[in-house]
Amino acid sequence: MLDDAKPIFLQIKEQLEDSILNGSIPIGERVPSTNEFAQHYKINPATAGKGINQLVDEGILFKKRGVGMFVTETAQEILLEKRKQQFFNAYIIPLKQEATKLHIAEEEIIRMLKEEEQR
């Protein structure tokens, strides 16, 4: 199911990334084609192609001419590093900024994280 709040090509890209990260599309496996995405979601193939081509540009997918797109050997590694950086930017930096405003020491943040872990 697609969400109107985010561009369709990004949603397709993220779906593929998630499937690669969780192993449901393993290394070396063929991913659905732009036409398959277009037919499934009733969208223009160029829209699906935009998301898939970004994954090719990032080294996550590679093209076998006349056969399709496949997951690269390093796809999971690349995606993990990318997602870790996104996590850092989206959560750690704002957490640290807010903690500084509230005068919460690093040790206290660590204690809070450990306390949450035990729940």
JOSULTA-V978818 format. One record per pair of residues at least 12 apart in sequence whose ideal C-beta (glycine too) atoms are under 7 Angstrom apart, sorted by sequence separation. I is the first residue (numbers start at 1). J is the second residue. If there is no record, write none. Layout:
I:J ; I:J
This chain:
60:72 ; 56:69 ; 59:72 ; 34:48 ; 16:31 ; 34:49 ; 59:74 ; 60:75 ; 52:69 ; 34:52 ; 60:78 ; 59:78 ; 60:79 ; 58:78 ; 12:37 ; 31:61 ; 8:43 ; 33:68 ; 12:48 ; 9:47 ; 13:51 ; 30:68 ; 31:69 ; 2:41 ; 8:47 ; 9:48 ; 12:51 ; 16:55 ; 30:69 ; 31:70 ; 20:60 ; 30:70 ; 31:71 ; 9:50 ; 10:51 ; 13:54 ; 29:70 ; 9:51 ; 13:55 ; 28:70 ; 29:71 ; 28:71 ; 27:71 ; 26:71 ; 25:71 ; 27:73 ; 27:75 ; 20:71 ; 20:75 ; 21:76 ; 20:76 ; 21:79 ; 20:79 ; 17:79
